[in-house]
Amino acid sequence: MSIQWFPGHMNKAKKAIAERMNQIDVVIEMTDARFPASCISPLLAKTSAGKTQLKILNKSDLADENLTQEWIGFFKQQQKTDAIALSAHDKNIKASIIRACRQLVPHRGGMDKPLRVMICGVPNVGKSTLINTLIGKKSAKTGNEPGITKAEQRLILADDFWLYDTPGMLWQKIIVPESGYNLAIGGSVGRNALDEEDIVLYLIHYLKMHYPTLLAQRYQLSDFDEHMHDDVCLEQIARKRGALISGGRIDYQKASELVLQDFRSGLLGRITLETPEEWSQWLKSAQAIEAEKKRQREQAKKEKHS
């Protein structure tokens, strides 16, 4: 299943970001530490090309600690880019972000040259919650549904540090299928664009391969191993959690929602759904498919006009 979601306000956000970009010194891109590469926007990459960037791996307390360090190293290898991990339990978050930005652009500062920073991220990545933490009051709207913030806000974190908050934004076409699944699993895609059972089966399959012990322990699965069919695993989870309807039949929708909630809240354990190596393979495969589609379209045009 191809997962796509780009409501109208995101197109407005895209235009607003493009218009503001030439005034910005540092672009902060906030990601979910559990699937950081899937959160990286190709639209933002194009719009912010050449800009100094800070990648924030948020919710790192829910992610695999070793893989978070791998991802930080991965991003730091990119030009004019730094990366830090944050979680809801971190102290001095504001100081950490301001310090990281100042180190990236040391020539900006003071009342005559305020450091101008834009923070971007996919929906439901925790950006609005972070903004509220930074300014010490509830200025940004928060919620567990993607697409809550719909307008740009300028926030003054210090006399010479201006932060522009932007609405959560995806992109028109997600070419990496695994990326679409991970964004849906994390709650960054509207429910009208996905099938919960389908994405939970994808999640179960990944957990069987990479975190089988956490999966089996959370749901006390009997006779569990990595060879168990994904749908059988979901059926066992449903029975263990009482996701049943009349006649003892499985309520797959309820079971899927329970698994998603367990993952999003961290009850399944510290899990990361992609590694730098996996992401590179997924992206290479997706780009090859897109290139072939383009070749076929161009060939069809030639044949049509020949």
Helices and strands as residue ranges (DSSP letters): H 8-20, G 21-23, E 26-32, G 37-39, H 42-47, E 52-58, G 60-62, H 65-76, E 81-85, H 93-104, E 115-121, H 127-135, E 153-158, E 161-165, H 177-186, G 191-193, H 196-210, H 212-219, H 230-241, E 244-245, G 246-248, E 249-250, H 252-265, H 276-305
